[in-house]
Amino acid sequence: MRTILIIGIGAGDPGQLTLAATEAMRRADVFFLLDKGAEKHDLIALRQELMAGFARPDHRAVEVRDPDRDRSADGYVRAVDDWRRERADLLEAAIAEHLPDDGCGAFLVWGDPALYDSTLAVVEDILARQRITFTYTVIPGISSVATLAARHRIGLNRVGRPFLVTTGRRLAAQLPHDVDDIVVMLDAHCAFTQYVDEDLDIFWGAYLGTADEILIAGYLPDVAECIVRTRREARERKGWIMDTYLLRRRDRPISARAASRP
């Protein structure tokens, strides 16, 4: 039976590959790479660098053009579902064509496959169709969230307190009032600018783990404009950007935090 390895490769630094990830890469006969177009060729190039360093010399790479997602659609969840189905169509065909019945294929997943990544859902979709059969294994990776904390030399949580991982879309709808440490991913519109009147620090990072890494931290009202400008300039320069940040409420007495909740 075919085997698929879903390998978390960290946030871009080859040094973040785990031993389990390198061992899995040596097992793979075929690597399936999603090509996101010329603007994001860096993402393919970094994967190719990892394969050159850790995969078997006889490995093969199959590039599949990633379908474009309808970002103007009113129904966000439906648009994502449609996009995942298109991905599943293309990857199912690629596996059927390029991976023999006893072969081992691999997906190299940015960060960790369990955190805001579609690969697991796409693989389950392919299996549910029952047109091709394979087993799969997930190898965890170092996420951009962990890399952000390491680069800023901070903990994600404070003693006895939880932290929340959410998206820019949800942050734009509401700033959570029941948690003081909020990690935000997938924020294309700098939702943090809505909360410059709040007593918040921000720890921001872009292209984490790569040679282009950018870090900015400080009191949100003081650095928000700098982050927006830096982010815009970086995106214009490279054609794409991946960034993550932590919003942290400054310490207040528990009674004060409770009083501020609606």
C-alpha positions as CSV (number, residue, x, y, z in Angstrom):
1,M,0.0,0.0,0.0
2,R,1.1,3.6,-0.6
3,T,2.4,5.6,2.3
4,I,2.1,9.3,2.7
5,L,4.3,11.3,5.2
6,I,3.0,14.7,6.3
7,I,6.2,16.3,7.5
8,G,6.3,19.5,9.5
9,I,9.5,21.4,8.5
10,G,9.5,24.4,10.8
11,A,9.2,28.0,10.0
12,G,12.0,28.1,7.4
13,D,15.3,27.6,9.2
14,P,16.8,24.2,8.2
15,G,18.1,24.0,11.8
16,Q,14.5,23.7,12.9
17,L,14.1,20.3,11.3
18,T,13.6,17.6,13.9
19,L,15.4,14.3,13.8
20,A,12.1,12.6,13.1
21,A,11.5,15.0,10.1
22,T,14.9,14.2,8.6
23,E,14.4,10.5,9.0
24,A,11.0,10.8,7.3
25,M,12.5,12.7,4.4
26,R,15.0,9.9,3.8
27,R,12.1,7.5,3.5
28,A,10.3,9.4,0.8
29,D,10.4,8.4,-2.8
30,V,8.4,11.3,-4.1
31,F,7.8,14.8,-2.7
32,F,4.6,16.6,-3.7
33,L,5.1,20.4,-3.7
34,L,2.4,22.9,-4.1
35,D,3.5,25.7,-6.4
36,K,2.0,29.0,-5.4
37,G,3.2,30.9,-8.4
38,A,6.3,33.0,-9.2
39,E,5.7,35.5,-6.4
40,K,6.0,32.8,-3.8
41,H,8.7,30.8,-5.5
42,D,10.8,31.3,-2.3
43,L,8.6,28.7,-0.6
44,I,9.4,26.1,-3.2
45,A,13.1,27.0,-3.2
46,L,13.3,26.5,0.6
47,R,11.7,23.1,0.3
48,Q,14.1,22.2,-2.5
49,E,17.0,23.2,-0.3
50,L,15.8,20.9,2.4
51,M,15.3,18.0,0.0
52,A,18.8,18.5,-1.4
53,G,20.2,18.4,2.1
54,F,18.2,15.6,3.7
55,A,16.3,13.5,1.1
56,R,17.8,10.5,-0.7
57,P,19.7,11.3,-3.9
58,D,17.2,9.3,-6.0
59,H,14.1,11.2,-4.7
60,R,11.7,12.8,-7.1
61,A,9.8,16.0,-6.8
62,V,6.3,16.6,-8.3
63,E,5.1,20.2,-8.4
64,V,1.4,20.8,-8.4
65,R,0.0,24.3,-9.2
66,D,-1.9,25.4,-6.1
67,P,-5.4,26.6,-7.1
68,D,-6.2,30.3,-6.3
69,R,-8.6,30.9,-3.5
70,D,-11.6,33.3,-4.0
71,R,-10.7,35.9,-1.5
72,S,-13.6,38.1,-2.5
73,A,-16.3,35.5,-1.6
74,D,-18.8,36.6,0.9
75,G,-18.8,33.1,2.6
76,Y,-15.3,32.7,3.9
77,V,-15.8,29.1,5.1
78,R,-17.4,28.0,1.9
79,A,-14.6,29.6,-0.1
80,V,-12.0,27.8,1.9
81,D,-13.9,24.5,1.5
82,D,-14.1,25.0,-2.3
83,W,-10.3,25.7,-2.4
84,R,-9.5,22.6,-0.4
85,R,-11.6,20.4,-2.7
86,E,-9.7,21.8,-5.7
87,R,-6.4,21.0,-3.9
88,A,-7.7,17.5,-3.2
89,D,-8.6,17.0,-6.9
90,L,-5.1,18.0,-8.0
91,L,-3.2,16.1,-5.3
92,E,-5.3,12.9,-5.7
93,A,-4.4,12.9,-9.4
94,A,-0.7,13.5,-8.7
95,I,-0.6,10.7,-6.2
96,A,-2.3,8.3,-8.5
97,E,0.0,9.2,-11.4
98,H,3.4,9.5,-9.7
99,L,3.3,7.3,-6.6
100,P,3.4,3.5,-7.2
101,D,1.3,1.2,-5.1
102,D,4.2,0.4,-2.7
103,G,5.7,3.9,-2.8
104,C,6.3,6.5,-0.1
105,G,5.3,10.0,-0.8
106,A,5.7,13.2,1.3
107,F,4.3,16.6,1.9
108,L,6.6,19.2,3.4
109,V,4.4,21.4,5.5
110,W,5.4,24.8,6.7
111,G,5.5,25.0,10.5
112,D,3.4,22.3,12.1
113,P,0.7,20.4,10.2
114,A,-1.7,20.7,13.1
115,L,-1.8,24.5,13.2
116,Y,-3.7,26.5,10.6
117,D,-2.7,24.2,7.7
118,S,-5.0,22.4,5.3
119,T,-2.9,19.3,4.4
120,L,-4.6,17.0,6.9
121,A,-8.1,18.0,5.8
122,V,-7.1,17.6,2.1
123,V,-5.6,14.1,2.7
124,E,-8.8,13.0,4.6
125,D,-10.9,14.3,1.7
126,I,-8.9,12.2,-0.8
127,L,-9.2,9.1,1.4
128,A,-13.0,9.6,1.8
129,R,-13.5,9.5,-2.0
130,Q,-12.1,5.9,-1.9
131,R,-10.6,6.1,-5.4
132,I,-7.0,5.7,-4.2
133,T,-5.8,4.1,-1.0
134,F,-2.9,4.9,1.3
135,T,-1.9,5.1,4.9
136,Y,-0.4,8.3,6.3
137,T,1.7,9.5,9.2
138,V,2.1,13.0,10.6
139,I,5.5,14.3,11.8
140,P,5.1,17.4,13.9
141,G,7.2,20.5,13.2
142,I,8.3,23.7,15.0
143,S,5.5,26.3,14.3
144,S,5.9,30.0,13.5
145,V,4.3,30.6,16.9
146,A,7.1,28.8,18.7
147,T,9.6,30.5,16.6
148,L,8.1,33.9,17.3
149,A,8.4,33.3,21.0
150,A,11.9,32.1,20.7
151,R,13.1,35.0,18.6
152,H,11.6,37.6,21.0
153,R,12.8,35.5,24.0
154,I,9.4,35.4,25.6
155,G,7.0,32.8,26.9
156,L,3.6,32.5,25.2
157,N,1.8,32.3,28.6
158,R,2.3,33.8,32.0
159,V,2.1,32.0,35.3
160,G,-1.3,30.4,35.8
161,R,-2.8,32.0,32.7
162,P,-3.9,30.6,29.3
163,F,-3.1,32.0,25.9
164,L,-5.2,32.1,22.8
165,V,-4.2,31.4,19.2
166,T,-6.6,33.0,16.7
167,T,-6.8,34.6,13.3
168,G,-6.7,38.2,12.1
169,R,-10.3,37.8,10.9
170,R,-11.5,36.9,14.4
171,L,-9.4,39.6,16.0
172,A,-11.0,42.2,13.7
173,A,-14.4,41.1,14.9
174,Q,-13.6,41.4,18.6
175,L,-10.6,41.7,21.0
176,P,-11.0,38.8,23.5
177,H,-11.5,40.0,27.0
178,D,-11.1,36.7,28.9
179,V,-7.5,36.1,28.0
180,D,-4.4,38.4,28.3
181,D,-2.1,36.8,25.7
182,I,-3.3,36.5,22.2
183,V,-1.3,35.0,19.3
184,V,-2.6,36.1,15.9
185,M,-2.0,34.3,12.6
186,L,-3.2,34.9,9.0
187,D,-3.8,38.7,9.5
188,A,-3.6,40.3,6.1
189,H,-5.2,43.5,7.3
190,C,-3.3,44.4,10.4
191,A,-6.3,44.0,12.7
192,F,-4.2,45.0,15.7
193,T,-4.5,48.7,14.5
194,Q,-8.1,48.6,15.8
195,Y,-6.8,48.3,19.4
196,V,-4.1,51.0,19.8
197,D,-6.2,52.5,22.6
198,E,-5.9,49.3,24.6
199,D,-3.0,48.8,27.1
200,L,-1.2,46.2,24.9
201,D,2.3,45.2,24.0
202,I,2.9,43.5,20.6
203,F,5.6,41.1,19.6
204,W,5.6,40.8,15.8
205,G,7.6,38.7,13.3
206,A,7.6,38.2,9.6
207,Y,9.4,35.6,7.5
208,L,10.3,33.9,10.7
209,G,13.2,31.4,10.5
210,T,14.4,32.7,7.1
211,A,17.1,35.1,6.0
212,D,14.5,37.8,5.5
213,E,13.2,37.6,9.1
214,I,11.9,40.9,10.6
215,L,11.1,41.5,14.3
216,I,9.4,44.4,16.0
217,A,8.2,44.6,19.6
218,G,7.0,47.3,21.9
219,Y,4.0,49.2,23.3
220,L,1.3,48.8,20.6
221,P,0.4,52.6,20.3
222,D,4.1,53.3,19.8
223,V,4.9,50.6,17.2
224,A,1.7,49.9,15.3
225,E,2.4,52.4,12.5
226,C,5.9,51.1,12.1
227,I,4.7,47.5,11.8
228,V,2.1,48.4,9.2
229,R,4.7,50.3,7.1
230,T,7.3,47.6,7.5
231,R,4.8,44.9,6.5
232,R,3.6,46.8,3.5
233,E,7.2,47.5,2.2
234,A,8.3,43.9,2.8
235,R,5.3,42.5,0.9
236,E,5.9,44.9,-2.0
237,R,9.5,43.9,-2.1
238,K,9.0,40.1,-2.0
239,G,5.5,39.7,-3.4
240,W,4.3,37.8,-0.3
241,I,4.5,37.9,3.4
242,M,3.9,35.5,6.3
243,D,3.7,37.1,9.7
244,T,2.6,36.2,13.2
245,Y,2.3,38.3,16.4
246,L,1.5,38.1,20.1
247,L,-0.7,40.8,21.7
248,R,-0.1,41.0,25.5
249,R,-2.1,43.0,27.9
250,R,0.1,44.8,30.4
251,D,-0.2,43.5,33.9
252,R,-3.2,44.7,35.9
253,P,-4.8,43.5,39.1
254,I,-7.2,40.6,38.5
255,S,-10.1,42.8,39.8
256,A,-9.3,45.5,37.2
257,R,-9.2,42.9,34.4
258,A,-12.6,41.5,35.4
259,A,-14.1,45.0,35.6
260,S,-13.1,45.7,32.0
261,R,-15.0,42.8,30.6
262,P,-18.4,43.6,29.0
